Amino acid sequence: AHFRAIGLQGSVFTLKDKEDTLLLNKTIESDVESFEEKSLNPGTTYYFSAGTESGYFNTFHKTSHSFKVVFGSCTSVPSLANTWQYLESHSPDLFLMTGDLFYYDITQNDTSLYS
């Protein structure tokens, strides 16, 4: 499986199986980073954490098809320089935004402006 971490710089990404065996433990070193884990089995549940976010996913049963999943968190102005172009250039099949989006047109800290 290919993973792309976006906006998680400095966080640690972990991946475990249902027996709590650590399969991947990676420090995210940049705003957009790609990495791979080749030992995933078909039809299996895996548990992940990245920063303060965590969850699980199930791999598909054995098939000849593949797909790209991209995940990210907490978009901010400095990270936008190439982030969206980078995402588009890799044509992901699914993008998961697990954290906050920022609002480019809001210039003051007033929550009523976010609706």
DRENLUMTI-268789 format. One line per 8 residues: for each residue x, y, z of N, C-alpha, C. Coordinates in Angstrom, 3 decimals. Atoms other than C-alpha are relative to their C-alpha. Last residue first. Example, Ala and Ser with C-alpha at 12.3 -4.5 7.8 and 13.67 -1.06 7.14 Angstrom:
REM residues 2
-0.820/-1.190/-0.060/13.670/-1.060/7.140/-0.770/1.090/0.730; 0.890/-1.190/0.000/12.300/-4.500/7.800/0.900/1.200/0.000
This chain:
REM residues 115
1.197/0.747/0.424/-20.409/28.985/8.381/-0.441/0.389/-1.381; -0.329/1.333/0.507/-16.842/29.970/9.235/-1.210/-0.775/-0.506; -0.407/-0.123/1.397/-17.452/33.729/9.630/0.249/-1.359/-0.647; 1.222/-0.187/0.794/-19.407/33.179/12.860/0.321/0.106/-1.487; 0.567/1.283/0.425/-16.189/31.747/14.342/-1.279/0.142/-0.812; 1.415/-0.129/-0.332/-14.525/35.188/14.399/-0.701/-1.248/-0.538; 0.354/1.155/-0.794/-10.715/35.182/14.434/-1.444/0.141/0.511; 0.100/-0.274/-1.428/-10.153/37.677/11.638/-0.511/-1.231/0.732
-1.197/-0.691/-0.490/-8.870/37.411/8.071/-0.069/0.347/1.479; 0.347/-0.488/-1.331/-11.278/34.875/6.622/1.256/0.569/0.632; 0.619/-1.321/0.088/-10.823/34.507/2.846/-0.426/0.562/1.361; -0.876/-0.996/0.583/-8.291/31.671/3.026/-0.586/1.409/0.042; 0.865/-0.820/0.836/-10.361/29.500/5.341/0.792/1.205/-0.479; -0.001/-1.406/-0.372/-8.239/26.749/6.823/-0.860/0.753/-1.009; -0.279/-0.795/1.196/-9.100/23.102/6.640/0.082/1.438/0.454; 0.602/-1.290/0.338/-8.829/21.219/9.883/0.398/0.490/-1.387
-0.121/-1.112/-0.956/-8.024/17.566/10.245/-0.632/1.251/-0.544; 0.307/0.439/-1.360/-8.544/14.134/8.703/0.070/1.120/1.030; -0.481/-1.144/-0.774/-8.804/15.233/5.077/-0.401/-0.276/1.435; 0.574/-0.122/-1.337/-9.130/11.897/3.272/0.633/1.177/0.710; -0.732/-0.937/-0.844/-8.482/11.909/-0.498/-0.749/0.122/1.321; 0.699/-0.428/-1.213/-9.589/8.905/-2.585/0.914/0.938/0.782; 1.376/0.478/0.114/-8.705/7.776/-6.123/-0.834/0.448/1.193; 0.492/0.956/-0.998/-5.537/9.873/-6.111/-1.452/-0.401/-0.287
1.334/0.552/0.315/-4.348/11.407/-9.398/-0.510/-1.008/1.031; -0.047/1.422/-0.322/-0.653/11.916/-8.513/-1.355/-0.688/-0.158; -0.935/0.668/0.913/-0.390/15.308/-10.276/0.092/-1.500/0.254; 0.608/0.172/1.317/-3.523/16.498/-8.484/0.911/-0.772/-0.946; 1.096/0.969/-0.088/-2.014/15.919/-5.073/-0.587/-0.298/-1.367; -0.623/1.301/-0.227/1.210/17.721/-5.981/-1.066/-1.091/0.057; -0.520/0.414/1.308/-0.752/20.649/-7.395/0.639/-1.381/0.102; 1.148/0.412/0.827/-2.733/20.834/-4.150/0.440/-0.427/-1.397
0.737/1.159/-0.493/0.389/20.788/-1.974/-1.101/-0.447/-0.950; 0.074/1.014/1.046/2.647/23.081/-3.991/-0.899/-1.170/0.364; -0.805/-0.382/1.156/2.618/26.351/-2.070/-0.114/-1.001/-1.139; 0.764/0.028/1.241/-0.242/25.322/0.201/0.831/0.224/-1.256; -0.054/1.323/0.614/1.906/24.325/3.180/-0.701/-0.050/-1.347; -1.335/0.355/0.491/2.653/27.947/4.118/0.048/-1.350/-0.715; -0.477/-0.780/1.142/-1.091/28.841/4.179/1.398/-0.418/-0.454; -0.322/-1.371/-0.374/-2.217/26.047/6.495/0.616/0.705/-1.197
-0.545/-0.813/1.076/-3.926/22.716/5.994/0.262/1.406/0.517; -0.363/-1.354/-0.411/-4.491/20.800/9.203/0.713/0.805/-1.087; 0.588/-0.626/-1.170/-4.522/17.157/8.132/0.504/1.432/0.126; -0.685/-1.188/-0.483/-3.801/14.899/5.212/-0.737/0.599/1.172; 0.598/-0.576/-1.199/-4.642/11.612/3.564/0.819/1.188/0.459; -0.821/-1.077/-0.532/-4.109/10.240/0.060/-0.702/0.535/1.238; 0.657/-0.728/-1.075/-5.479/6.883/-1.145/1.000/1.026/0.533; -0.839/-0.896/-0.792/-4.392/5.449/-4.497/-0.861/0.732/1.017
0.526/-1.352/-0.153/-6.070/2.432/-6.092/0.957/0.799/0.872; -0.688/-0.807/-0.993/-5.193/-1.049/-7.356/-0.643/1.382/0.052; 0.196/-1.443/0.080/-7.026/-3.822/-9.165/0.813/0.718/1.070; -1.062/-0.532/0.857/-5.804/-7.411/-9.682/-0.098/1.520/-0.135; 0.505/-0.472/1.287/-7.808/-8.672/-6.754/1.173/0.522/-0.827; -0.958/0.126/1.102/-7.311/-10.412/-3.411/-0.639/0.343/-1.339; -0.349/1.396/0.232/-9.851/-9.136/-0.908/0.869/-0.071/-1.244; 0.890/0.757/0.860/-9.674/-5.436/-0.311/0.427/-1.456/-0.038
-0.511/0.195/1.350/-7.748/-4.096/2.643/-1.030/-0.802/-0.793; -0.035/1.396/0.427/-9.743/-2.918/5.600/0.579/-0.063/-1.399; 0.473/0.263/1.349/-9.110/0.417/7.248/0.110/-1.486/-0.265; -0.302/1.315/0.550/-8.614/1.722/10.747/-0.508/-0.070/-1.426; 1.121/0.674/0.635/-8.502/4.965/12.654/0.402/-1.372/-0.487; -0.173/1.442/0.090/-6.284/7.456/14.391/-1.235/-0.603/-0.647; 1.050/0.729/0.714/-5.699/11.206/14.430/0.294/-1.500/0.019; 1.098/0.234/-0.946/-3.633/13.065/17.035/-1.140/-0.788/-0.623
0.230/-1.163/-0.855/-0.413/12.799/15.023/-1.079/-0.330/1.009; -0.867/-1.032/0.564/-0.870/9.933/12.591/-0.273/1.272/0.785; 0.066/-1.274/-0.701/-2.392/6.699/13.840/1.008/0.930/-0.661; -1.036/-1.005/0.211/-3.230/3.537/11.964/-0.184/1.157/0.965; 0.255/-1.157/-0.843/-5.092/0.263/12.496/1.154/0.988/-0.159; -1.214/-0.622/-0.518/-5.258/-2.522/9.918/-0.381/1.269/0.738; 0.185/-1.300/-0.643/-8.135/-4.891/9.083/1.333/0.461/0.573; -0.500/-0.132/-1.371/-7.422/-7.710/6.623/-0.254/1.410/0.518
1.112/0.285/-0.897/-9.100/-8.918/3.420/0.352/0.106/1.474; 1.368/-0.252/0.469/-5.846/-9.022/1.441/-1.034/-0.345/1.071; 0.688/1.179/0.533/-2.568/-8.940/3.394/-1.400/0.356/-0.465; 1.423/0.091/-0.330/-0.365/-5.899/3.888/-0.629/-1.205/-0.691; 0.355/1.257/-0.672/3.411/-6.544/3.762/-1.489/-0.125/0.350; 0.270/1.094/0.941/4.358/-3.967/1.112/-0.531/-1.270/0.661; -0.042/1.196/-0.842/4.184/-0.760/3.152/-0.449/-1.172/-0.874; 0.638/1.227/0.458/5.008/2.368/1.175/0.140/-1.093/1.052
-0.699/1.185/-0.473/5.900/5.988/1.808/-0.847/-1.217/-0.323; 0.507/1.293/0.480/5.055/9.387/0.398/0.817/-1.122/0.622; -0.966/1.098/-0.007/5.544/12.766/2.081/-0.683/-1.296/-0.420; 0.535/1.031/0.886/3.897/16.152/1.698/1.040/-1.099/-0.086; 1.443/-0.247/0.126/4.440/18.684/4.495/-0.696/-1.019/-0.896; 0.326/-1.149/0.849/7.856/17.155/5.292/-1.515/0.159/-0.102; -1.022/-1.042/-0.026/9.538/14.841/7.829/-0.313/1.227/-0.851; 0.289/-0.786/1.194/6.749/12.460/8.773/0.909/1.223/0.030
0.107/-1.420/-0.299/8.263/10.098/11.343/-0.188/0.754/-1.311; -0.713/-0.946/0.857/7.523/6.510/10.366/-0.233/1.417/0.474; -0.163/-1.069/-0.973/6.544/3.478/12.445/0.880/1.048/-0.672; -0.633/-1.197/0.531/5.231/0.700/10.213/0.021/1.061/1.090; -0.458/0.247/1.362/4.177/-2.872/10.876/0.771/1.176/-0.568; -0.397/-1.236/0.667/3.773/-2.774/14.671/0.599/-0.336/-1.366; -1.374/0.072/0.486/1.994/-5.961/15.743/0.312/1.274/-0.773; -0.756/-1.137/-0.532/-1.182/-5.081/17.656/1.491/-0.078/-0.355
-0.722/0.548/-1.143/-2.704/-8.533/16.905/0.874/1.055/0.666; 0.957/0.234/-1.085/-5.241/-6.737/14.681/0.638/-0.646/1.234; 1.021/0.968/0.372/-2.428/-5.302/12.536/-0.886/-0.282/1.208; -0.022/1.261/-0.733/-0.552/-2.103/13.225/-1.061/-0.937/-0.549; 0.927/0.946/0.605/0.403/1.032/11.286/0.161/-1.328/0.719; -0.163/1.402/-0.365/2.087/4.029/12.846/-1.090/-0.829/-0.652; 1.030/0.854/0.586/2.600/7.526/11.441/0.300/-1.432/0.420; -0.422/1.379/0.234/4.629/9.852/13.668/-1.199/-0.770/-0.533
0.814/1.048/-0.610/4.042/13.586/13.439/0.605/-1.370/-0.294; -0.369/0.157/-1.404/6.737/16.176/12.697/-0.802/-1.058/0.727; -1.433/-0.095/-0.263/5.147/17.232/9.416/0.280/-0.051/1.496; -0.230/0.698/-1.266/1.517/16.124/9.228/1.464/0.038/0.420; 0.222/-0.905/-1.129/0.306/18.558/6.549/0.219/-0.643/1.352; 0.035/-1.408/0.391/-0.021/15.831/3.913/-0.306/0.843/1.233; 0.353/-0.822/-1.158/0.927/12.193/4.427/0.124/1.463/-0.404; -0.505/-1.368/0.141/0.886/9.986/1.363/-0.517/0.791/1.189
0.592/-1.014/-0.862/0.582/6.220/1.763/0.613/1.346/-0.351; -0.705/-1.277/0.040/1.214/3.489/-0.805/-0.754/0.988/0.878; 0.847/-1.167/0.000/0.000/0.000/0.000/0.895/1.234/0.000
